[in-house]
């Protein structure tokens, strides 16, 4: 920070150093005191070549296009920038370095696969060790190892693991996209013989996937590809890679499944080495991920260890998270330790996972299992760390009692950069904020999943809901762009977006009538429109709009055609407005609203109790609302990308869809046809209610909350917007009353029953301690966006992009007397703090370079502020 531009970066991922493709986008932040940029100069060093880009007249400093010819493989880049404001030029920034990856056409290494034994399929296959060697001479100056796999791999050089990325190469739609990783191995090599190893297991590619534990989703044969480039001090280079000289053998990992668990037998003798199979697979082109890698990001010691009858013990780590445990107390040779993982205990204090069993009507449940096992060899220093699986858990049940100091939770997820802090005077709200953060962390293991346990699928609906909150809590631009690539890869030929991506059903190429019947839902497929728009608004990322424009357009065109051509059985299709009602195809609908109770007090699941009625119900209100929002949004996208004709056409279409929704679902008194809390929240949040009826519609929403005893009644799609809608329509007191409600359904009710992450069901743990569904589902945790935008009061100004302008407008409540927080946005760090004392409200804010702020007090008094510190006090 200071007088020069700072925080230079490229829009790409990489482990320990950024690795790009041919045309990386460049970004920087303006000098701290500058309100704008009128131009910039660049200096670039590509390998040994110097380049200057002088006096570019542009205010753009985010996602600036690559100014030189496309990079070739393995080029090293250093660059710096200085900015201009009028005639004033800043000092040069510090240098920033990155590399281009080994591009697809330059891979000479072969795909190699193990010769697999006939092994049982239940519970998982073994991992294999692929082994090769390279002879090097003295004078090694620089070395890069490039690797990828169809499966999950770890690479070793002379017995030392290369890089820090976990679960590589990550989860993609392997039929279309495969990412590689790069590691600096200069310090691991020596003159003479060098051993190269790859430990290869099923991973996402061939292991269990989803609710029903489908296997072999992307292929039946695992494979790896590794290429080593060594440059000597005299400038010469050696290139070696996987080929037919490599061998394979069974690993000590005798069972490895990403979902079900890993078994390592340290007593197992090394299996015989066999020649590898060469080019036995067909793989997509190799590319480079824009996302940060998955890493071990945190250690957690046990909160408690409880001995059970029979000698087992339960370890409580105090936090539901994703990852695994490391165990150093393995016992004497031959000792087998079984470790089960879960997120809940039964009334007797033992681990239970029955609430995560997968059930279909009329079929026996599939038991949920996350089980690791280790057999000790008795060698000193032996450590069990199962890196070829990952679990969602708070508790671990070990089959024997262990020294608490010997067991550690390793929290494992995408190494996202935190961008926000929040604290206030109400400690329960601070706890809720942390529970929501942990829920997203546990579901950000290379892709945004619904839960880290039962399904682990990249459900589009979940991320459509949470993306605006995720973009406040973490830098999720590259993470989201990576996932959106899978959404595009999986999109069907007719334009439908599948329910989850990467798609283990492979519906694009495989017939699956059941999956086909529930594909193309409003609120789920609309993620291909909303998520890119969130990234654009938050980060100024125009690349993500251009990347996804064809896919979002195909989705919206399919939805419009479906609205025109199909009708729900309750409508005739003869009225002119009905051609804009999206009611005749499948929709999940609001999904997971609070369940009603039967006379005996049990909760009634509307899907399981009558699936046909639920499936055939009219969900046109939801579908048409989302059709309006996506059509309106794609019109804005078209405007940003310069597609003027499309922008005008979609704006007009959006107006027609909105009018159709009003005709069908809203009366002259501001009442929705559905008459649910969710329908009012959605209508008000999406701008479907005309201005003259907004107050009446909001009053109906408040009345419904009152009729529910002050409880919310929203479900999956609308809960994130409930509190902002209440506050923005003049009912902040009701918003806070709902937020602070402790009886079910409520957020604080979850915390009171021991939640450390957000539950899937509002009644995730009953009064008797029985759990239902997942206890780590982040969608309802989107409520914490309200803590940032309203309690703290920090929100981007309407129409602003990349936080060039923002509003600080706290919405205090009697229960909250102060709040403070920060946001490390694309312009720099914003800090806000407010406090009520002696009848006065004091607001302080730090405004970064490149931004302007309006600080608004509850009485309507507004102050404008440029870069620097602001502080004012007003009577409350």
Secondary structure, 3 states (H helix, E strand, C coil): CCCCCEEEEECCCCCCCCEECCCCCEEEECCCCCCCCCEEEEEEEECCEEEEEEEECCCCCCCECCCCCCCCCCCEEEEEEEEEECCEECCCCCCEEEEECCCHHHCCCCCEECCCCCCCCCCCECCEEEEEEEEECCCEEEEEEEEEEECEEEEEECCEECCCCECCCCCCCCCCCEECEEEECHHHCCCEEEEEEEEEECHHHHCCECCCCECCCCCCCCEEEEEEEEEECCCCEEEEECCCCCEEEECCEEEEECCCEEEEECCCCCCCCEECEECCCCCCCEECCCCCCEEEEEEEECCEEEECCCCCEEEEEEEEEEEEEEECCCCCCCCEEEEEEECCECCCCCECCHHHCECCCCCCCECCCCEEEEECCCCCCCCEECCCCCEEEEEEEECCCCCHHHEEEEEEEECCCECEEEEECCHHHHHHHHHHHHHHHHCECCCECCCCCCCCCCEHHHHHHHHHHHHHHECCHHHHHHHHHHHHHHCCCCCCCCCECCCCCCCCCCCCHHHHHCCCCCCCCCHHHHHHHHHHHHHCCHHHHHHHHHHHHHHHHHHHHHHHHCCCCCCCCCCHHHHHCCCCCCCCCCCCCCCCECCCCCECCHHHHCHHHHHHCCCHHHHHHHHHHHHHHHHHHHHHHCCHHHHHHHHHHHHHHHHHHHHHHECCCCCECCCCHHHHHHHHHCCCCCHHHHHHHHHHHHHHHHHCCCCCCCCCCCHHHHHHHHHHCCCHHHHHHHHCCCCCCCHHHHHHCCCCCCCCCCCCECCCCCECCCCCCHHHHHHHHHHHHHHCCEEECCCCCCCCEEEECCCCECCECEEEEEEEECCEEEEEEEEEECCEEEEEEEECCCCEEEEECCCCCEEEECCEEEEEEEEC
